[in-house]
Amino acid sequence: MDREQAYMRMLGATANMQWNVALILEAKAEEAEKARNWICNHIHTGTFPGDQTQLKQTLVVHDQMVETIEGINKMSQGIVSVLKAVLQKDGEEGQSSGTDFQFGGGFGGGN
């Protein structure tokens, strides 16, 4: 397998991973909507014996959301690493398309 085929396999795997992330996010959104509906219809001020219990339940839900976001962030960082590897190798071989593609806009800052 030559280098170009290896890069294409890396990019194909990255695209599959992005598709799976989209499916995970869709399932999480549906789950969150069901939970929201249940909470709105069943949870009232008298449901919890005290404020501490209510706070604990709220923190459990938020911890689950934070774990999901952290997992997606780690997968996104992996995708960026693959793209950087492919693009840097392409640029080193002198096959650049005339445009300098740089990561670092958006949330990540500079290189």
C-alpha positions in Angstrom: 0.0 0.0 0.0 1.5 3.3 -1.0 1.3 6.5 1.0 -1.6 8.0 -0.9 -3.7 4.9 -0.2 -2.8 5.0 3.5 -3.9 8.7 3.7 -7.2 7.9 1.9 -7.8 5.1 4.5 -7.0 7.5 7.3 -9.4 10.1 5.9 -12.1 7.4 5.3 -11.8 6.2 8.9 -12.0 9.8 10.0 -15.2 10.4 8.0 -16.7 7.2 9.5 -15.8 8.4 12.9 -17.5 11.8 12.3 -20.6 10.0 11.0 -20.7 7.9 14.2 -20.3 11.0 16.3 -23.3 12.5 14.5 -25.3 9.4 15.3 -24.3 9.5 18.9 -25.2 13.2 19.2 -28.6 12.5 17.6 -29.3 9.7 20.1 -28.2 11.9 23.0 -30.5 14.7 21.8 -33.4 12.3 21.7 -32.5 10.9 25.1 -32.3 14.4 26.5 -35.6 15.4 25.0 -37.3 12.3 26.6 -35.7 13.1 30.0 -36.7 16.7 29.8 -40.3 15.8 29.0 -40.4 13.3 31.9 -38.8 15.8 34.3 -41.3 18.6 33.3 -44.2 16.2 33.9 -43.1 14.3 37.0 -40.8 16.4 39.1 -42.3 19.0 41.4 -41.1 20.8 44.4 -42.4 18.1 46.7 -40.6 15.3 44.9 -37.3 15.7 46.8 -37.2 15.6 50.6 -34.6 18.4 50.7 -32.5 20.8 48.7 -29.4 18.6 49.0 -31.1 15.6 47.3 -32.4 17.9 44.5 -28.9 19.4 44.1 -27.3 15.9 43.9 -29.7 14.8 41.2 -29.0 17.9 39.2 -25.3 17.4 39.5 -25.6 13.8 38.2 -27.4 15.0 35.1 -24.8 17.7 34.5 -21.9 15.3 35.0 -23.3 13.0 32.4 -23.6 15.9 29.9 -20.0 17.0 30.7 -18.7 13.5 30.1 -20.4 13.3 26.7 -19.0 16.7 25.7 -15.5 15.7 26.9 -15.7 12.4 24.9 -16.7 14.2 21.7 -14.0 16.8 22.3 -11.4 14.0 22.5 -12.7 12.4 19.3 -12.6 15.8 17.6 -8.9 16.3 18.7 -8.1 12.9 17.2 -9.8 13.9 13.9 -7.7 17.1 13.9 -4.5 15.0 14.5 -5.3 12.8 11.5 -6.0 15.8 9.3 -2.8 17.6 10.4 -0.8 14.5 9.6 -2.3 14.1 6.2 -2.0 17.8 5.3 1.5 18.2 6.7 2.8 15.2 4.8 1.1 16.5 1.6 2.8 19.9 2.0 6.2 18.4 2.7 6.1 16.5 -0.5 5.6 19.7 -2.5 2.1 18.8 -3.6 0.3 21.7 -2.1 -2.6 23.2 -4.0 -1.3 26.7 -3.6 -3.4 27.5 -0.5 -2.0 27.4 3.0 -4.5 25.6 5.1 -4.0 26.3 8.8 -5.7 24.9 11.8 -6.3 27.3 14.7 -9.1 29.5 13.9 -12.3 29.1 15.9 -12.0 27.8 19.4 -8.4 26.4 19.4 -6.5 29.6 18.9 -3.1 29.5 17.2 -0.9 26.5 16.2 
